[in-house]
Amino acid sequence: MPLLGLFQICIIVLLSSLAGTEECYTYRKVRCSSRDMRTAELILSEYFNKIEYLRYNSTLKKFTGYTEYGMSLEKRLNNDTKVLQRASFLLNAYCKHYGFEYYPYVNKRVQPEVKLRLIKQASGRQPAILLCSAYNFYPKAIKMTWLRDGKPVTSDVTSTEEKADGDWYYQIHSHLEYIPKSREKISCMVEHASLSKPMIYDWDPGLSGTEKKKIAAGACVLVLGMTVAGAGLINYRKKYRGQWELKYRKWDF
C-alpha cells in the first residue's frame, strides 16, 4: 500500500538523521476547477515533505508520478480499476455535488457590459475626459487599458477599484484625460476571465449620444411632416379633380 511505503520511507529518514531533527510528513490536496457549470475537473495531489510525488487528473483519467517513488506507483494505480472508480466517485461527490450545489458562483464567468462615453469636452487648454465603464461581470479580477493609436496610455488615467453590486457581480470605471488630436484613435481595452481574448472598444469622436438622439428626433418629425403633407396633397388633388370633372360636364351639357 502507498501509505505503508511512505511509512517505511519516514522510518528510514528518521533513522538516518544524525541530529534526529529531520521531520517526515505527508498530506493530500484536493482541487476542483471548471470553466462552466456543467463540467468539473478533479486534481488529487499527494505530497511528501512538501514535494508532490503523485497526481490524479480526472480529465486525463490517470495518475502521474513526479518522483521515483511516485512513478513506481503510477503504473500500478492506473491498472487498478477499483482505485480509478474511487477517484471518479470523489469527482462526483466532492466537486460536482459540494462545489456546484453549495458554491455555484465559484466558477461562474459573466462577460462585462462595457460603455465608452465622453464626460467633458475639451475647451482651450482644458483636456477632454473619457469614461470607460464595465458592468455586471464576474469574477472580480479585470483589467482596463487605455490605448492611443494602439499604444497603451500610462499617464492621465484614473481608475476605480472593482465595486460589488450586491448580487455577485462587479463594476469598474476608468477615466482618461487627453487633448484631442486630428485623426488619432482612442480605445479602451478590457481583459477578463470570461473573454477568450481582450476586447477593444474604439471611441467615436463624432456626435455625442444626446446629439444623435436630437438628430433622430428631428428626422422623425421631418418624416411625419412630409407624410402629413403628402396625404394632404393627395386629398387636395382628388378633390380638385372632382371639381374639374363636374365643371366640364356642366359646360358640355
C-alpha positions in Angstrom: 0.0 0.0 0.0 1.2 3.6 -0.7 0.8 4.6 2.9 2.8 1.7 4.1 5.6 2.6 1.7 5.6 6.2 2.9 5.7 5.0 6.5 8.8 2.9 5.7 10.5 5.9 4.0 9.8 8.0 7.1 11.4 5.4 9.3 14.5 5.3 7.1 14.8 9.1 7.0 14.4 9.3 10.8 17.0 6.6 11.5 19.5 8.1 9.0 19.3 11.6 10.6 22.2 12.0 12.9 20.8 15.1 14.6 17.4 13.5 15.0 15.7 16.7 14.0 14.6 15.7 10.4 10.7 15.7 10.1 8.7 13.5 7.9 5.1 14.2 6.9 2.6 13.6 4.1 -0.6 15.3 3.1 -3.1 15.3 0.3 -4.5 18.2 -1.6 -7.9 18.0 -3.5 -8.7 20.7 -6.0 -11.7 21.3 -8.2 -11.9 23.5 -11.2 -14.3 24.3 -14.1 -14.9 26.7 -16.9 -18.6 26.4 -16.8 -21.4 24.9 -14.6 -21.7 21.6 -16.5 -18.2 20.2 -16.3 -15.7 19.8 -13.5 -12.1 18.6 -13.1 -10.6 17.0 -10.1 -6.9 17.2 -9.3 -5.8 15.0 -6.4 -2.2 15.5 -5.3 -0.1 13.5 -2.8 2.8 15.3 -1.1 5.8 14.1 0.9 7.8 16.7 2.8 6.3 19.5 0.6 7.2 17.7 -2.7 4.4 16.4 -4.9 5.2 12.9 -5.9 1.8 11.7 -7.3 -1.2 13.4 -9.0 -4.5 12.2 -10.3 -6.3 14.2 -13.0 -9.9 13.4 -13.8 -9.7 14.9 -17.3 -6.8 12.6 -18.2 -8.4 9.8 -16.0 -5.0 8.6 -14.8 -2.3 9.0 -12.2 1.1 10.7 -12.9 4.2 10.2 -10.9 6.8 13.0 -10.4 9.4 11.3 -8.2 11.0 7.9 -8.3 8.5 6.6 -5.7 5.6 8.3 -7.5 6.5 6.7 -10.8 6.6 3.3 -9.1 3.0 3.8 -8.1 1.8 5.3 -11.3 1.5 2.1 -13.4 0.0 0.0 -10.7 -2.7 2.6 -9.8 -3.6 3.2 -13.4 -4.2 -0.5 -13.8 -6.3 -0.8 -10.7 -10.0 -0.5 -11.6 -11.2 0.0 -8.0 -8.8 2.9 -7.4 -9.9 4.6 -10.6 -13.6 4.1 -9.6 -12.9 5.7 -6.2 -11.3 8.7 -7.9 -14.4 9.0 -10.2 -16.7 8.8 -7.2 -14.6 11.6 -5.5 -15.1 13.8 -8.6 -18.9 13.4 -8.4 -19.2 13.6 -4.7 -16.8 16.4 -3.9 -16.6 18.6 -7.0 -19.9 18.3 -8.7 -22.0 17.9 -5.6 -20.5 20.1 -2.9 -18.8 22.5 -5.3 -21.7 23.3 -7.6 -24.5 22.9 -5.1 -23.1 25.0 -2.2 -20.8 27.3 -4.1 -22.5 27.8 -7.5 -20.7 31.1 -8.3 -17.1 29.9 -7.6 -16.5 29.0 -11.3 -19.2 31.2 -12.9 -18.0 33.6 -15.6 -20.0 36.5 -16.9 -18.8 38.9 -19.6 -18.8 42.6 -18.7 -21.1 45.1 -20.3 -18.7 47.9 -21.5 -19.7 51.5 -22.2 -17.4 54.2 -23.5 -18.6 57.8 -23.3 -17.4 61.5 -23.2 -17.7 63.1 -19.8 -16.2 66.5 -20.6 -15.5 68.3 -23.9 -12.0 69.8 -24.5 -12.0 73.6 -24.1 -9.0 75.7 -24.8 -6.2 74.2 -22.7 -8.6 72.1 -20.7 -8.4 68.4 -21.7 -11.3 66.2 -22.6 -12.3 63.4 -20.3 -13.4 60.0 -21.5 -15.0 57.3 -19.2 -14.8 53.6 -19.8 -17.2 51.6 -17.6 -17.6 47.8 -17.2 -20.8 46.5 -15.5 -22.2 43.1 -14.4 -19.1 41.0 -14.7 -17.8 38.0 -12.7 -15.3 37.1 -11.3 -13.9 40.2 -9.8 -10.5 40.4 -11.4 -10.5 42.6 -14.5 -8.0 44.8 -16.4 -8.8 48.0 -18.3 -6.2 49.7 -20.5 -6.5 52.9 -22.5 -4.9 52.8 -26.0 -3.9 55.8 -28.1 -3.3 54.8 -31.7 -2.8 51.2 -30.5 -0.3 52.1 -27.8 -1.0 51.8 -24.0 -1.5 55.1 -22.2 0.2 55.2 -18.8 -0.4 58.9 -17.7 -3.6 60.9 -17.0 -5.5 57.8 -16.2 -7.7 57.4 -13.1 -9.4 54.1 -12.3 -11.6 52.9 -9.5 -11.4 49.6 -7.8 -13.8 46.8 -8.6 -17.1 47.6 -6.8 -19.6 44.9 -5.8 -23.1 45.4 -7.0 -24.5 43.3 -4.2 -25.7 40.5 -6.5 -22.4 38.6 -7.1 -21.5 41.0 -9.9 -19.0 43.8 -10.1 -18.4 47.1 -11.9 -15.4 49.3 -12.6 -14.7 52.7 -14.1 -11.7 54.3 -15.7 -11.2 58.0 -16.7 -8.8 59.3 -19.4 -7.8 63.0 -19.7 -6.4 63.9 -23.1 -6.1 66.7 -25.6 -7.8 65.6 -28.8 -5.6 65.4 -32.0 -6.6 65.1 -35.6 -7.1 61.5 -36.9 -6.0 59.9 -33.7 -7.7 56.7 -32.3 -8.6 56.4 -28.7 -9.7 52.9 -27.4 -10.5 51.1 -24.2 -9.2 47.5 -23.9 -10.8 45.2 -21.4 -9.3 41.8 -20.3 -11.4 39.4 -18.2 -11.6 35.7 -17.5 -14.9 35.4 -19.3 -13.3 36.7 -22.6 -11.4 34.4 -24.9 -9.3 37.5 -26.0 -9.0 41.2 -25.0 -11.9 43.2 -26.2 -11.1 46.7 -27.7 -13.8 49.4 -27.8 -13.0 52.4 -30.0 -14.1 55.9 -29.2 -16.1 57.6 -31.9 -15.3 61.4 -31.7 -18.3 62.2 -33.9 -21.7 63.2 -32.4 -22.4 62.5 -28.8 -25.3 60.3 -27.8 -27.5 63.4 -26.9 -26.8 65.0 -30.2 -27.6 61.7 -32.1 -30.9 61.5 -30.2 -31.8 65.1 -31.2 -31.0 64.4 -34.8 -33.0 61.2 -34.8 -36.0 63.0 -33.2 -35.7 65.8 -35.8 -35.7 63.2 -38.6 -38.8 61.6 -37.2 -40.6 64.9 -37.0 -39.5 65.7 -40.6 -40.7 62.3 -41.9 -44.0 62.8 -40.1 -44.4 66.2 -41.5 -43.7 65.0 -45.0 -46.2 62.2 -44.6 -49.0 64.6 -43.4 -48.2 67.0 -46.2 -48.2 64.2 -48.8 -51.5 62.9 -47.5 -53.0 66.5 -47.7 -51.7 66.9 -51.3 -53.2 63.7 -52.4 -56.6 64.6 -50.8 -56.5 68.0 -52.5 -55.8 66.6 -55.9 -58.7 64.2 -55.6 -61.0 67.0 -54.6 -59.7 69.3 -57.3 -60.1 66.6 -60.0 -63.7 66.0 -58.9 -64.5 69.7 -59.2 -62.9 69.8 -62.8 -64.9 66.9 -63.9 -68.1 68.4 -62.5 -67.4 71.8 -64.3 -66.6 70.0 -67.6 -69.8 68.1 -67.5 -71.8 71.2 -66.9 -70.2 73.0 -69.8 -70.7 70.1 -72.1 -74.4 69.9 -71.2 
